């Protein structure tokens, strides 16, 4: 019985930690997306100025 209880508790802890980890990763990614959205936009604009690989239609977007 002791081993079953340990497995159940361990499983619950593992699930809880995995859930928290996923939530934390998603939160960090959300923050990074907001933080680097402006920088990414600026970098993309610089990239467009430097290297004209995109067709004319896509460039105007």
N, C-alpha and C positions, 0 to 999 in steps of 0.2 A: 504493500500500500504506500509505503514511504516513497518508493521510486516513482510510482504513478503521480503522486502529489508533486514531487520535484519536477517531473516532466511537464505537468500541467502549468505549474508556476513558471518554469523556465520558458515554456511556449508563450505564455501570456506576456512575460517580460520581453521576450524576443519580438513579439508582434507589436507591443507598445513602443519599443525602441525603434523598430523599423518604421512605424507610422510617424513617430516624432522626427526621425531622420529624413523621411520623404517630405514632411511638412517644412522642416528647416531648409532643405535643399530648394524646395519650390519657393520659399520665402526669400532666400538669398538670390535665387535666379530672378525673381520679380524685382528685387531691389537693384540688382545689377542691370537688369533690362532698363529700368527707369534711369539709373545713373549714367549708363553708357548709351542710352538712346540718342541723346544730344551729341555725345562724342562720336558715336557711330554714324550719325547723320553728317556731321562735319567731315569725318574721315571719308565717307562715301562721296561727299561733294568734292573733296580734294582728289580722290581717286578718279572721279569723273573728269576733273580738270586736267589731271596729269596724263591719264591714259584714256583715249577715246575708243573704247572697245564696243560700247553699247550702240545699237542703232539709233538714228536720230529721233525716232518716235519714243523710245524708252527714256532717252536722256531728258526729255522735257518733263517727265513725271518726277 
